[in-house]
Amino acid sequence: MQSSIQRVFDPRIRRARFVMVSKMTRVYGKTIENLRSGNRSLHVQRHSKFV
């Protein structure tokens, strides 16, 4: 009984951990992209203001 419960539960924990990690990496990648694009747009705005 105990071993069967562990067998069913362990993969779930592993999958949940994997999902969490993938979500974190996805969010992190998005923030990095936003920062890069934000910096780019700031540069463009600055140049357009000067011109």
mmCIF file as Biopython writes it, N, C-alpha, C and O atoms, coordinates in Angstrom:
data_model
#
loop_
_atom_site.group_PDB
_atom_site.id
_atom_site.type_symbol
_atom_site.label_atom_id
_atom_site.label_alt_id
_atom_site.label_comp_id
_atom_site.label_asym_id
_atom_site.label_entity_id
_atom_site.label_seq_id
_atom_site.pdbx_PDB_ins_code
_atom_site.Cartn_x
_atom_site.Cartn_y
_atom_site.Cartn_z
_atom_site.occupancy
_atom_site.B_iso_or_equiv
_atom_site.auth_seq_id
_atom_site.auth_asym_id
_atom_site.pdbx_PDB_model_num
ATOM 1   N N  . MET A ? 1  ? 0.838  -1.205 0.000   1.0 0.0 1  A 1 
ATOM 2   C CA . MET A ? 1  ? 0.000  0.000  0.000   1.0 0.0 1  A 1 
ATOM 3   C C  . MET A ? 1  ? 0.880  1.266  0.000   1.0 0.0 1  A 1 
ATOM 4   O O  . MET A ? 1  ? 0.687  2.174  -0.808  1.0 0.0 1  A 1 
ATOM 5   N N  . GLN A ? 2  ? 1.839  1.297  0.918   1.0 0.0 2  A 1 
ATOM 6   C CA . GLN A ? 2  ? 2.699  2.482  1.028   1.0 0.0 2  A 1 
ATOM 7   C C  . GLN A ? 2  ? 3.535  2.672  -0.240  1.0 0.0 2  A 1 
ATOM 8   O O  . GLN A ? 2  ? 3.653  3.783  -0.756  1.0 0.0 2  A 1 
ATOM 9   N N  . SER A ? 3  ? 4.116  1.568  -0.736  1.0 0.0 3  A 1 
ATOM 10  C CA . SER A ? 3  ? 4.980  1.676  -1.908  1.0 0.0 3  A 1 
ATOM 11  C C  . SER A ? 3  ? 4.174  2.144  -3.122  1.0 0.0 3  A 1 
ATOM 12  O O  . SER A ? 3  ? 4.661  2.946  -3.918  1.0 0.0 3  A 1 
ATOM 13  N N  . SER A ? 4  ? 2.940  1.643  -3.264  1.0 0.0 4  A 1 
ATOM 14  C CA . SER A ? 4  ? 2.124  2.044  -4.411  1.0 0.0 4  A 1 
ATOM 15  C C  . SER A ? 4  ? 1.808  3.539  -4.334  1.0 0.0 4  A 1 
ATOM 16  O O  . SER A ? 4  ? 1.828  4.230  -5.353  1.0 0.0 4  A 1 
ATOM 17  N N  . ILE A ? 5  ? 1.519  4.039  -3.138  1.0 0.0 5  A 1 
ATOM 18  C CA . ILE A ? 5  ? 1.241  5.470  -2.987  1.0 0.0 5  A 1 
ATOM 19  C C  . ILE A ? 5  ? 2.478  6.271  -3.389  1.0 0.0 5  A 1 
ATOM 20  O O  . ILE A ? 5  ? 2.375  7.261  -4.112  1.0 0.0 5  A 1 
ATOM 21  N N  . GLN A ? 6  ? 3.636  5.842  -2.920  1.0 0.0 6  A 1 
ATOM 22  C CA . GLN A ? 6  ? 4.871  6.552  -3.261  1.0 0.0 6  A 1 
ATOM 23  C C  . GLN A ? 6  ? 5.098  6.523  -4.771  1.0 0.0 6  A 1 
ATOM 24  O O  . GLN A ? 6  ? 5.513  7.517  -5.367  1.0 0.0 6  A 1 
ATOM 25  N N  . ARG A ? 7  ? 4.818  5.364  -5.383  1.0 0.0 7  A 1 
ATOM 26  C CA . ARG A ? 7  ? 5.065  5.230  -6.815  1.0 0.0 7  A 1 
ATOM 27  C C  . ARG A ? 7  ? 4.170  6.204  -7.584  1.0 0.0 7  A 1 
ATOM 28  O O  . ARG A ? 7  ? 4.591  6.783  -8.586  1.0 0.0 7  A 1 
ATOM 29  N N  . VAL A ? 8  ? 2.928  6.381  -7.108  1.0 0.0 8  A 1 
ATOM 30  C CA . VAL A ? 8  ? 2.010  7.287  -7.813  1.0 0.0 8  A 1 
ATOM 31  C C  . VAL A ? 8  ? 2.382  8.742  -7.534  1.0 0.0 8  A 1 
ATOM 32  O O  . VAL A ? 8  ? 2.231  9.606  -8.399  1.0 0.0 8  A 1 
ATOM 33  N N  . PHE A ? 9  ? 2.864  9.004  -6.332  1.0 0.0 9  A 1 
ATOM 34  C CA . PHE A ? 9  ? 3.076  10.388 -5.904  1.0 0.0 9  A 1 
ATOM 35  C C  . PHE A ? 9  ? 4.394  10.969 -6.431  1.0 0.0 9  A 1 
ATOM 36  O O  . PHE A ? 9  ? 4.464  12.152 -6.765  1.0 0.0 9  A 1 
ATOM 37  N N  . ASP A ? 10 ? 5.443  10.130 -6.506  1.0 0.0 10 A 1 
ATOM 38  C CA . ASP A ? 10 ? 6.769  10.654 -6.871  1.0 0.0 10 A 1 
ATOM 39  C C  . ASP A ? 10 ? 6.782  11.322 -8.247  1.0 0.0 10 A 1 
ATOM 40  O O  . ASP A ? 10 ? 7.276  12.443 -8.367  1.0 0.0 10 A 1 
ATOM 41  N N  . PRO A ? 11 ? 6.251  10.665 -9.298  1.0 0.0 11 A 1 
ATOM 42  C CA . PRO A ? 11 ? 6.257  11.301 -10.623 1.0 0.0 11 A 1 
ATOM 43  C C  . PRO A ? 11 ? 5.492  12.616 -10.611 1.0 0.0 11 A 1 
ATOM 44  O O  . PRO A ? 11 ? 5.859  13.555 -11.317 1.0 0.0 11 A 1 
ATOM 45  N N  . ARG A ? 12 ? 4.432  12.691 -9.816  1.0 0.0 12 A 1 
ATOM 46  C CA . ARG A ? 12 ? 3.668  13.945 -9.762  1.0 0.0 12 A 1 
ATOM 47  C C  . ARG A ? 12 ? 4.549  15.069 -9.229  1.0 0.0 12 A 1 
ATOM 48  O O  . ARG A ? 12 ? 4.565  16.175 -9.769  1.0 0.0 12 A 1 
ATOM 49  N N  . ILE A ? 13 ? 5.278  14.765 -8.165  1.0 0.0 13 A 1 
ATOM 50  C CA . ILE A ? 13 ? 6.169  15.789 -7.592  1.0 0.0 13 A 1 
ATOM 51  C C  . ILE A ? 13 ? 7.194  16.207 -8.637  1.0 0.0 13 A 1 
ATOM 52  O O  . ILE A ? 13 ? 7.468  17.394 -8.818  1.0 0.0 13 A 1 
ATOM 53  N N  . ARG A ? 14 ? 7.751  15.222 -9.318  1.0 0.0 14 A 1 
ATOM 54  C CA . ARG A ? 14 ? 8.770  15.529 -10.326 1.0 0.0 14 A 1 
ATOM 55  C C  . ARG A ? 14 ? 8.173  16.413 -11.417 1.0 0.0 14 A 1 
ATOM 56  O O  . ARG A ? 14 ? 8.786  17.392 -11.845 1.0 0.0 14 A 1 
ATOM 57  N N  . ARG A ? 15 ? 6.948  16.048 -11.868 1.0 0.0 15 A 1 
ATOM 58  C CA . ARG A ? 15 ? 6.330  16.814 -12.949 1.0 0.0 15 A 1 
ATOM 59  C C  . ARG A ? 15 ? 6.020  18.236 -12.476 1.0 0.0 15 A 1 
ATOM 60  O O  . ARG A ? 15 ? 6.244  19.202 -13.206 1.0 0.0 15 A 1 
ATOM 61  N N  . ALA A ? 16 ? 5.503  18.358 -11.246 1.0 0.0 16 A 1 
ATOM 62  C CA . ALA A ? 16 ? 5.181  19.685 -10.713 1.0 0.0 16 A 1 
ATOM 63  C C  . ALA A ? 16 ? 6.443  20.541 -10.658 1.0 0.0 16 A 1 
ATOM 64  O O  . ALA A ? 16 ? 6.429  21.718 -11.020 1.0 0.0 16 A 1 
ATOM 65  N N  . ARG A ? 17 ? 7.532  19.930 -10.200 1.0 0.0 17 A 1 
ATOM 66  C CA . ARG A ? 17 ? 8.800  20.666 -10.119 1.0 0.0 17 A 1 
ATOM 67  C C  . ARG A ? 17 ? 9.229  21.104 -11.519 1.0 0.0 17 A 1 
ATOM 68  O O  . ARG A ? 17 ? 9.666  22.238 -11.713 1.0 0.0 17 A 1 
ATOM 69  N N  . PHE A ? 18 ? 9.102  20.199 -12.492 1.0 0.0 18 A 1 
ATOM 70  C CA . PHE A ? 18 ? 9.498  20.516 -13.863 1.0 0.0 18 A 1 
ATOM 71  C C  . PHE A ? 18 ? 8.651  21.669 -14.408 1.0 0.0 18 A 1 
ATOM 72  O O  . PHE A ? 18 ? 9.164  22.584 -15.052 1.0 0.0 18 A 1 
ATOM 73  N N  . VAL A ? 19 ? 7.330  21.602 -14.134 1.0 0.0 19 A 1 
ATOM 74  C CA . VAL A ? 19 ? 6.432  22.666 -14.610 1.0 0.0 19 A 1 
ATOM 75  C C  . VAL A ? 19 ? 6.827  23.998 -13.986 1.0 0.0 19 A 1 
ATOM 76  O O  . VAL A ? 19 ? 6.859  25.027 -14.662 1.0 0.0 19 A 1 
ATOM 77  N N  . MET A ? 20 ? 7.129  23.969 -12.687 1.0 0.0 20 A 1 
ATOM 78  C CA . MET A ? 20 ? 7.528  25.204 -12.006 1.0 0.0 20 A 1 
ATOM 79  C C  . MET A ? 20 ? 8.795  25.773 -12.629 1.0 0.0 20 A 1 
ATOM 80  O O  . MET A ? 20 ? 8.887  26.974 -12.884 1.0 0.0 20 A 1 
ATOM 81  N N  . VAL A ? 21 ? 9.769  24.902 -12.870 1.0 0.0 21 A 1 
ATOM 82  C CA . VAL A ? 21 ? 11.042 25.358 -13.448 1.0 0.0 21 A 1 
ATOM 83  C C  . VAL A ? 21 ? 10.809 25.939 -14.840 1.0 0.0 21 A 1 
ATOM 84  O O  . VAL A ? 21 ? 11.355 26.990 -15.174 1.0 0.0 21 A 1 
ATOM 85  N N  . SER A ? 22 ? 9.999  25.255 -15.652 1.0 0.0 22 A 1 
ATOM 86  C CA . SER A ? 22 ? 9.739  25.738 -17.009 1.0 0.0 22 A 1 
ATOM 87  C C  . SER A ? 22 ? 9.027  27.084 -16.962 1.0 0.0 22 A 1 
ATOM 88  O O  . SER A ? 22 ? 9.331  27.981 -17.749 1.0 0.0 22 A 1 
ATOM 89  N N  . LYS A ? 23 ? 8.071  27.222 -16.031 1.0 0.0 23 A 1 
ATOM 90  C CA . LYS A ? 23 ? 7.363  28.503 -15.910 1.0 0.0 23 A 1 
ATOM 91  C C  . LYS A ? 23 ? 8.338  29.607 -15.527 1.0 0.0 23 A 1 
ATOM 92  O O  . LYS A ? 23 ? 8.301  30.707 -16.079 1.0 0.0 23 A 1 
ATOM 93  N N  . MET A ? 24 ? 9.217  29.296 -14.568 1.0 0.0 24 A 1 
ATOM 94  C CA . MET A ? 24 ? 10.176 30.303 -14.116 1.0 0.0 24 A 1 
ATOM 95  C C  . MET A ? 24 ? 11.073 30.735 -15.273 1.0 0.0 24 A 1 
ATOM 96  O O  . MET A ? 24 ? 11.298 31.927 -15.479 1.0 0.0 24 A 1 
ATOM 97  N N  . THR A ? 25 ? 11.585 29.757 -16.030 1.0 0.0 25 A 1 
ATOM 98  C CA . THR A ? 25 ? 12.481 30.096 -17.135 1.0 0.0 25 A 1 
ATOM 99  C C  . THR A ? 25 ? 11.727 30.917 -18.180 1.0 0.0 25 A 1 
ATOM 100 O O  . THR A ? 25 ? 12.277 31.853 -18.760 1.0 0.0 25 A 1 
ATOM 101 N N  . ARG A ? 26 ? 10.447 30.552 -18.418 1.0 0.0 26 A 1 
ATOM 102 C CA . ARG A ? 26 ? 9.675  31.276 -19.428 1.0 0.0 26 A 1 
ATOM 103 C C  . ARG A ? 26 ? 9.495  32.727 -18.984 1.0 0.0 26 A 1 
ATOM 104 O O  . ARG A ? 26 ? 9.693  33.653 -19.771 1.0 0.0 26 A 1 
ATOM 105 N N  . VAL A ? 27 ? 9.118  32.919 -17.714 1.0 0.0 27 A 1 
ATOM 106 C CA . VAL A ? 27 ? 8.910  34.277 -17.196 1.0 0.0 27 A 1 
ATOM 107 C C  . VAL A ? 27 ? 10.225 35.046 -17.238 1.0 0.0 27 A 1 
ATOM 108 O O  . VAL A ? 27 ? 10.256 36.216 -17.617 1.0 0.0 27 A 1 
ATOM 109 N N  . TYR A ? 28 ? 11.320 34.376 -16.844 1.0 0.0 28 A 1 
ATOM 110 C CA . TYR A ? 28 ? 12.632 35.030 -16.818 1.0 0.0 28 A 1 
ATOM 111 C C  . TYR A ? 28 ? 13.025 35.469 -18.233 1.0 0.0 28 A 1 
ATOM 112 O O  . TYR A ? 28 ? 13.506 36.583 -18.441 1.0 0.0 28 A 1 
ATOM 113 N N  . GLY A ? 29 ? 12.812 34.571 -19.200 1.0 0.0 29 A 1 
ATOM 114 C CA . GLY A ? 29 ? 13.138 34.909 -20.578 1.0 0.0 29 A 1 
ATOM 115 C C  . GLY A ? 29 ? 12.310 36.093 -21.057 1.0 0.0 29 A 1 
ATOM 116 O O  . GLY A ? 29 ? 12.824 36.973 -21.748 1.0 0.0 29 A 1 
ATOM 117 N N  . LYS A ? 30 ? 11.021 36.119 -20.690 1.0 0.0 30 A 1 
ATOM 118 C CA . LYS A ? 30 ? 10.155 37.225 -21.112 1.0 0.0 30 A 1 
ATOM 119 C C  . LYS A ? 30 ? 10.646 38.535 -20.524 1.0 0.0 30 A 1 
ATOM 120 O O  . LYS A ? 30 ? 10.703 39.548 -21.220 1.0 0.0 30 A 1 
ATOM 121 N N  . THR A ? 31 ? 11.000 38.521 -19.241 1.0 0.0 31 A 1 
ATOM 122 C CA . THR A ? 31 ? 11.464 39.760 -18.602 1.0 0.0 31 A 1 
ATOM 123 C C  . THR A ? 31 ? 12.742 40.241 -19.280 1.0 0.0 31 A 1 
ATOM 124 O O  . THR A ? 31 ? 12.913 41.440 -19.498 1.0 0.0 31 A 1 
ATOM 125 N N  . ILE A ? 32 ? 13.639 39.321 -19.613 1.0 0.0 32 A 1 
ATOM 126 C CA . ILE A ? 32 ? 14.895 39.702 -20.280 1.0 0.0 32 A 1 
ATOM 127 C C  . ILE A ? 32 ? 14.574 40.318 -21.641 1.0 0.0 32 A 1 
ATOM 128 O O  . ILE A ? 32 ? 15.146 41.342 -22.016 1.0 0.0 32 A 1 
ATOM 129 N N  . GLU A ? 33 ? 13.650 39.684 -22.382 1.0 0.0 33 A 1 
ATOM 130 C CA . GLU A ? 33 ? 13.278 40.216 -23.694 1.0 0.0 33 A 1 
ATOM 131 C C  . GLU A ? 33 ? 12.665 41.600 -23.543 1.0 0.0 33 A 1 
ATOM 132 O O  . GLU A ? 33 ? 12.985 42.516 -24.301 1.0 0.0 33 A 1 
ATOM 133 N N  . ASN A ? 34 ? 11.772 41.749 -22.550 1.0 0.0 34 A 1 
ATOM 134 C CA . ASN A ? 34 ? 11.122 43.044 -22.333 1.0 0.0 34 A 1 
ATOM 135 C C  . ASN A ? 34 ? 12.157 44.111 -21.998 1.0 0.0 34 A 1 
ATOM 136 O O  . ASN A ? 34 ? 12.082 45.237 -22.488 1.0 0.0 34 A 1 
ATOM 137 N N  . LEU A ? 35 ? 13.123 43.746 -21.158 1.0 0.0 35 A 1 
ATOM 138 C CA . LEU A ? 35 ? 14.161 44.715 -20.789 1.0 0.0 35 A 1 
ATOM 139 C C  . LEU A ? 35 ? 14.937 45.132 -22.034 1.0 0.0 35 A 1 
ATOM 140 O O  . LEU A ? 35 ? 15.194 46.319 -22.240 1.0 0.0 35 A 1 
ATOM 141 N N  . ARG A ? 36 ? 15.310 44.161 -22.863 1.0 0.0 36 A 1 
ATOM 142 C CA . ARG A ? 36 ? 16.079 44.471 -24.075 1.0 0.0 36 A 1 
ATOM 143 C C  . ARG A ? 36 ? 15.260 45.361 -25.004 1.0 0.0 36 A 1 
ATOM 144 O O  . ARG A ? 36 ? 15.743 46.388 -25.480 1.0 0.0 36 A 1 
ATOM 145 N N  . SER A ? 37 ? 14.002 44.953 -25.261 1.0 0.0 37 A 1 
ATOM 146 C CA . SER A ? 37 ? 13.156 45.731 -26.171 1.0 0.0 37 A 1 
ATOM 147 C C  . SER A ? 37 ? 12.891 47.110 -25.570 1.0 0.0 37 A 1 
ATOM 148 O O  . SER A ? 37 ? 12.847 48.105 -26.293 1.0 0.0 37 A 1 
ATOM 149 N N  . GLY A ? 38 ? 12.712 47.171 -24.234 1.0 0.0 38 A 1 
ATOM 150 C CA . GLY A ? 38 ? 12.478 48.455 -23.572 1.0 0.0 38 A 1 
ATOM 151 C C  . GLY A ? 38 ? 13.671 49.370 -23.765 1.0 0.0 38 A 1 
ATOM 152 O O  . GLY A ? 38 ? 13.509 50.549 -24.079 1.0 0.0 38 A 1 
ATOM 153 N N  . ASN A ? 39 ? 14.870 48.835 -23.578 1.0 0.0 39 A 1 
ATOM 154 C CA . ASN A ? 39 ? 16.077 49.642 -23.774 1.0 0.0 39 A 1 
ATOM 155 C C  . ASN A ? 39 ? 16.155 50.124 -25.221 1.0 0.0 39 A 1 
ATOM 156 O O  . ASN A ? 39 ? 16.517 51.269 -25.489 1.0 0.0 39 A 1 
ATOM 157 N N  . ARG A ? 40 ? 15.808 49.228 -26.149 1.0 0.0 40 A 1 
ATOM 158 C CA . ARG A ? 40 ? 15.873 49.578 -27.566 1.0 0.0 40 A 1 
ATOM 159 C C  . ARG A ? 40 ? 14.891 50.718 -27.851 1.0 0.0 40 A 1 
ATOM 160 O O  . ARG A ? 40 ? 15.241 51.701 -28.505 1.0 0.0 40 A 1 
ATOM 161 N N  . SER A ? 41 ? 13.644 50.574 -27.346 1.0 0.0 41 A 1 
ATOM 162 C CA . SER A ? 41 ? 12.627 51.597 -27.610 1.0 0.0 41 A 1 
ATOM 163 C C  . SER A ? 41 ? 13.047 52.918 -26.966 1.0 0.0 41 A 1 
ATOM 164 O O  . SER A ? 41 ? 12.820 53.986 -27.533 1.0 0.0 41 A 1 
ATOM 165 N N  . LEU A ? 42 ? 13.663 52.845 -25.771 1.0 0.0 42 A 1 
ATOM 166 C CA . LEU A ? 42 ? 14.127 54.076 -25.109 1.0 0.0 42 A 1 
ATOM 167 C C  . LEU A ? 42 ? 15.158 54.772 -25.990 1.0 0.0 42 A 1 
ATOM 168 O O  . LEU A ? 42 ? 15.115 55.990 -26.165 1.0 0.0 42 A 1 
ATOM 169 N N  . HIS A ? 43 ? 16.090 53.988 -26.548 1.0 0.0 43 A 1 
ATOM 170 C CA . HIS A ? 43 ? 17.112 54.570 -27.415 1.0 0.0 43 A 1 
ATOM 171 C C  . HIS A ? 43 ? 16.453 55.231 -28.621 1.0 0.0 43 A 1 
ATOM 172 O O  . HIS A ? 43 ? 16.824 56.339 -29.009 1.0 0.0 43 A 1 
ATOM 173 N N  . VAL A ? 44 ? 15.471 54.545 -29.214 1.0 0.0 44 A 1 
ATOM 174 C CA . VAL A ? 44 ? 14.788 55.091 -30.394 1.0 0.0 44 A 1 
ATOM 175 C C  . VAL A ? 44 ? 14.088 56.385 -30.025 1.0 0.0 44 A 1 
ATOM 176 O O  . VAL A ? 44 ? 14.173 57.364 -30.766 1.0 0.0 44 A 1 
ATOM 177 N N  . GLN A ? 45 ? 13.394 56.408 -28.885 1.0 0.0 45 A 1 
ATOM 178 C CA . GLN A ? 45 ? 12.680 57.623 -28.467 1.0 0.0 45 A 1 
ATOM 179 C C  . GLN A ? 45 ? 13.665 58.778 -28.272 1.0 0.0 45 A 1 
ATOM 180 O O  . GLN A ? 45 ? 13.412 59.903 -28.702 1.0 0.0 45 A 1 
ATOM 181 N N  . ARG A ? 46 ? 14.784 58.485 -27.623 1.0 0.0 46 A 1 
ATOM 182 C CA . ARG A ? 46 ? 15.783 59.527 -27.369 1.0 0.0 46 A 1 
ATOM 183 C C  . ARG A ? 46 ? 16.265 60.127 -28.694 1.0 0.0 46 A 1 
ATOM 184 O O  . ARG A ? 46 ? 16.339 61.345 -28.854 1.0 0.0 46 A 1 
ATOM 185 N N  . HIS A ? 47 ? 16.591 59.234 -29.638 1.0 0.0 47 A 1 
ATOM 186 C CA . HIS A ? 47 ? 17.099 59.708 -30.924 1.0 0.0 47 A 1 
ATOM 187 C C  . HIS A ? 47 ? 16.037 60.539 -31.635 1.0 0.0 47 A 1 
ATOM 188 O O  . HIS A ? 47 ? 16.342 61.589 -32.200 1.0 0.0 47 A 1 
ATOM 189 N N  . SER A ? 48 ? 14.788 60.068 -31.609 1.0 0.0 48 A 1 
ATOM 190 C CA . SER A ? 48 ? 13.716 60.791 -32.302 1.0 0.0 48 A 1 
ATOM 191 C C  . SER A ? 48 ? 13.518 62.164 -31.651 1.0 0.0 48 A 1 
ATOM 192 O O  . SER A ? 48 ? 13.233 63.140 -32.346 1.0 0.0 48 A 1 
ATOM 193 N N  . LYS A ? 49 ? 13.666 62.248 -30.320 1.0 0.0 49 A 1 
ATOM 194 C CA . LYS A ? 49 ? 13.515 63.542 -29.634 1.0 0.0 49 A 1 
ATOM 195 C C  . LYS A ? 49 ? 14.618 64.499 -30.086 1.0 0.0 49 A 1 
ATOM 196 O O  . LYS A ? 49 ? 14.364 65.669 -30.375 1.0 0.0 49 A 1 
ATOM 197 N N  . PHE A ? 50 ? 15.852 63.980 -30.141 1.0 0.0 50 A 1 
ATOM 198 C CA . PHE A ? 50 ? 16.965 64.837 -30.545 1.0 0.0 50 A 1 
ATOM 199 C C  . PHE A ? 50 ? 16.780 65.304 -31.984 1.0 0.0 50 A 1 
ATOM 200 O O  . PHE A ? 50 ? 17.071 66.457 -32.306 1.0 0.0 50 A 1 
ATOM 201 N N  . VAL A ? 51 ? 16.297 64.416 -32.851 1.0 0.0 51 A 1 
ATOM 202 C CA . VAL A ? 51 ? 16.092 64.751 -34.261 1.0 0.0 51 A 1 
ATOM 203 C C  . VAL A ? 51 ? 14.780 65.534 -34.374 1.0 0.0 51 A 1 
ATOM 204 O O  . VAL A ? 51 ? 14.390 65.930 -35.472 1.0 0.0 51 A 1 
#
